[in-house]
Amino acid sequence: MNEVNVLYDRFKSKLEAVSGECYRANTAAGAQELICQLLLKKGIHSVAMVDSPLAKECDLAHALPAKGISLHMDNYPKVTATAEAGITEMKWAIAELGTLVQYAVDPNERLCSSFTPIHLALVKSSALLTNLPEALSVIHKEPQIPGFVGFITGPSRTSDIERVLTIGVHGPGELIAIFVDDSVEEGK
């Protein structure tokens, strides 16, 4: 079993332990099909999406409307308030925590990931990191750290003073991570 498989299995286990969903596709075309199936299964008719490199590679801007899903890729402050799901791309994923790392230069990425009831987070399988110290090391090696680096672990959760847990109050009630294998890995 190669390292990416081990890291993915660890990430998936950790994310599912905090009520997140996790899937992996061998190709961008496979990811496109998986995303369409998930959205349709959940009855999603309206999606806000940042047209990131991975979203382009999966050709979601054409695939979602072809399946009857209304796609919004501008006017994010207005559309994220009513969209049923948001799709963004994550920079890295931390296996030991089941945590996604959002490297959001564009505030629209945060709107799509935070203000919709369901967040679909796209991430390259090669972006899996082992643990938090490795993630922090990678971030600090970046030539320019953006104004926002977010760590997302599962759906939004909060509790009141009586420790009553509530999901989705301050963000998405559902988090779905979609890992897409790199083209180099696809040939294996």
VEXDREN-2710 file (C-alpha; in Angstrom, 1 decimal):
% VEXDREN-2710
k/r/px/py/pz
1/MET/0.0/0.0/0.0
2/ASN/1.5/3.3/-1.0
3/GLU/1.8/6.4/1.3
4/VAL/-1.0/8.3/-0.4
5/ASN/-3.4/5.3/0.3
6/VAL/-2.3/5.1/3.9
7/LEU/-2.7/8.9/4.4
8/TYR/-6.1/8.9/2.7
9/ASP/-7.4/6.0/4.8
10/ARG/-6.3/7.8/8.0
11/PHE/-7.8/11.1/6.9
12/LYS/-11.1/9.4/5.9
13/SER/-11.3/7.7/9.3
14/LYS/-10.7/10.9/11.2
15/LEU/-13.1/13.0/9.1
16/GLU/-15.9/10.4/9.4
17/ALA/-15.4/10.3/13.2
18/VAL/-16.5/14.0/13.3
19/SER/-19.5/13.4/11.0
20/GLY/-17.8/14.4/7.7
21/GLU/-18.0/12.4/4.5
22/CYS/-14.9/11.5/2.4
23/TYR/-14.5/10.1/-1.1
24/ARG/-11.7/9.5/-3.6
25/ALA/-11.7/9.5/-7.4
26/ASN/-9.0/8.1/-9.6
27/THR/-9.5/10.7/-12.3
28/ALA/-11.0/14.2/-12.7
29/ALA/-13.7/12.6/-14.8
30/GLY/-14.4/10.1/-12.0
31/ALA/-14.6/13.0/-9.5
32/GLN/-17.0/14.9/-11.8
33/GLU/-19.3/11.9/-11.9
34/LEU/-19.0/11.3/-8.1
35/ILE/-19.8/15.0/-7.4
36/CYS/-22.9/15.0/-9.6
37/GLN/-24.1/11.8/-8.1
38/LEU/-23.7/13.1/-4.5
39/LEU/-25.4/16.4/-5.3
40/LEU/-28.3/14.7/-7.0
41/LYS/-28.7/12.1/-4.2
42/LYS/-28.8/14.9/-1.6
43/GLY/-31.4/16.8/-3.7
44/ILE/-29.2/19.8/-4.4
45/HIS/-30.4/22.1/-7.1
46/SER/-28.3/25.2/-6.5
47/VAL/-24.5/25.4/-6.0
48/ALA/-22.1/28.3/-5.5
49/MET/-18.6/27.4/-6.7
50/VAL/-15.3/29.1/-7.1
51/ASP/-13.8/28.1/-10.4
52/SER/-10.6/26.7/-9.0
53/PRO/-8.0/24.7/-11.0
54/LEU/-9.3/21.4/-9.7
55/ALA/-13.0/22.4/-10.4
56/LYS/-11.8/23.3/-14.0
57/GLU/-10.0/20.0/-14.3
58/CYS/-13.2/18.2/-13.3
59/ASP/-15.1/20.4/-15.7
60/LEU/-17.8/21.1/-13.1
61/ALA/-18.9/24.4/-14.8
62/HIS/-20.3/22.3/-17.6
63/ALA/-21.2/19.1/-15.8
64/LEU/-23.4/20.5/-13.1
65/PRO/-25.8/22.6/-15.3
66/ALA/-26.0/19.6/-17.6
67/LYS/-27.4/17.6/-14.7
68/GLY/-30.0/20.4/-13.9
69/ILE/-28.0/21.9/-11.1
70/SER/-28.1/25.7/-11.1
71/LEU/-24.4/26.9/-10.8
72/HIS/-23.4/30.3/-9.4
73/MET/-19.9/31.5/-10.0
74/ASP/-20.2/35.2/-9.3
75/ASN/-22.0/37.6/-6.9
76/TYR/-21.0/35.3/-4.0
77/PRO/-22.2/37.6/-1.2
78/LYS/-25.7/37.3/-2.6
79/VAL/-25.8/33.7/-3.9
80/THR/-24.1/31.9/-1.0
81/ALA/-27.0/33.0/1.2
82/THR/-29.4/30.9/-0.9
83/ALA/-27.2/28.2/-2.5
84/GLU/-27.8/24.7/-1.2
85/ALA/-24.1/23.8/-1.4
86/GLY/-20.7/25.4/-2.0
87/ILE/-17.7/23.9/-3.8
88/THR/-14.2/25.0/-3.1
89/GLU/-10.7/23.7/-3.5
90/MET/-8.5/23.0/-0.5
91/LYS/-4.7/23.5/-0.5
92/TRP/-3.8/20.6/1.8
93/ALA/-5.3/17.9/4.0
94/ILE/-3.9/16.7/7.3
95/ALA/-4.3/12.9/7.7
96/GLU/-3.8/12.6/11.5
97/LEU/-6.6/15.1/12.2
98/GLY/-9.0/14.7/9.2
99/THR/-8.5/18.4/8.7
100/LEU/-8.6/20.4/5.4
101/VAL/-6.4/23.4/5.0
102/GLN/-8.1/26.3/3.1
103/TYR/-5.5/28.7/1.6
104/ALA/-8.0/31.4/0.6
105/VAL/-6.6/34.5/-1.1
106/ASP/-10.0/35.1/-2.6
107/PRO/-12.8/35.9/0.1
108/ASN/-15.3/34.2/-2.2
109/GLU/-13.7/30.9/-1.3
110/ARG/-14.6/31.5/2.3
111/LEU/-18.1/32.5/1.4
112/CYS/-18.7/29.2/-0.6
113/SER/-17.2/27.1/2.2
114/SER/-18.8/28.8/5.2
115/PHE/-22.2/30.2/4.2
116/THR/-23.7/27.2/2.4
117/PRO/-25.5/24.3/4.2
118/ILE/-23.2/21.8/2.5
119/HIS/-19.5/22.3/1.7
120/LEU/-17.9/20.1/-1.0
121/ALA/-14.2/20.4/-0.6
122/LEU/-12.0/19.3/-3.5
123/VAL/-8.4/18.4/-2.8
124/LYS/-5.6/16.7/-4.7
125/SER/-4.7/13.3/-3.2
126/SER/-1.0/14.4/-3.4
127/ALA/-1.8/17.3/-1.0
128/LEU/-2.3/14.9/1.9
129/LEU/0.1/15.7/4.7
130/THR/0.9/13.4/7.7
131/ASN/0.4/15.7/10.6
132/LEU/0.0/19.3/11.9
133/PRO/3.7/20.0/12.3
134/GLU/4.3/19.0/8.7
135/ALA/1.4/21.2/7.6
136/LEU/2.8/24.2/9.5
137/SER/6.2/23.6/8.0
138/VAL/4.8/23.4/4.5
139/ILE/2.8/26.6/5.1
140/HIS/5.8/28.5/6.4
141/LYS/7.8/27.5/3.3
142/GLU/5.4/29.2/1.0
143/PRO/6.8/32.4/-0.6
144/GLN/3.8/34.4/0.6
145/ILE/1.3/33.3/3.2
146/PRO/-2.2/34.7/2.3
147/GLY/-4.3/36.8/4.6
148/PHE/-6.4/33.7/5.4
149/VAL/-5.4/30.1/6.2
150/GLY/-8.3/28.1/7.6
151/PHE/-8.4/24.7/9.2
152/ILE/-11.6/22.8/8.6
153/THR/-12.4/19.7/10.5
154/GLY/-15.9/18.3/9.9
155/PRO/-19.2/20.2/9.7
156/SER/-19.7/23.3/11.8
157/ARG/-20.4/22.4/15.4
158/THR/-21.1/24.3/18.6
159/SER/-22.6/23.8/21.9
160/ASP/-24.3/25.9/24.5
161/ILE/-23.5/26.3/28.1
162/GLU/-25.4/23.1/28.9
163/ARG/-23.1/21.3/26.4
164/VAL/-25.9/20.5/23.9
165/LEU/-24.1/19.9/20.6
166/THR/-25.6/21.5/17.5
167/ILE/-24.3/21.0/14.0
168/GLY/-24.4/23.7/11.3
169/VAL/-25.2/26.8/13.3
170/HIS/-22.0/28.8/12.4
171/GLY/-21.3/27.1/9.0
172/PRO/-22.1/24.1/6.9
173/GLY/-24.1/21.3/8.5
174/GLU/-22.3/18.9/6.1
175/LEU/-18.7/18.6/5.0
176/ILE/-17.8/16.4/2.0
177/ALA/-14.2/16.0/1.1
178/ILE/-13.5/14.8/-2.5
179/PHE/-9.9/13.7/-3.1
180/VAL/-8.8/13.5/-6.7
181/ASP/-5.7/11.6/-7.7
182/ASP/-3.1/13.4/-9.7
183/SER/-2.6/12.5/-13.4
184/VAL/0.7/11.0/-12.5
185/GLU/-1.0/8.7/-10.0
186/GLU/-3.8/7.9/-12.5
187/GLY/-1.3/6.0/-14.7
188/LYS/-0.4/3.6/-12.0
END
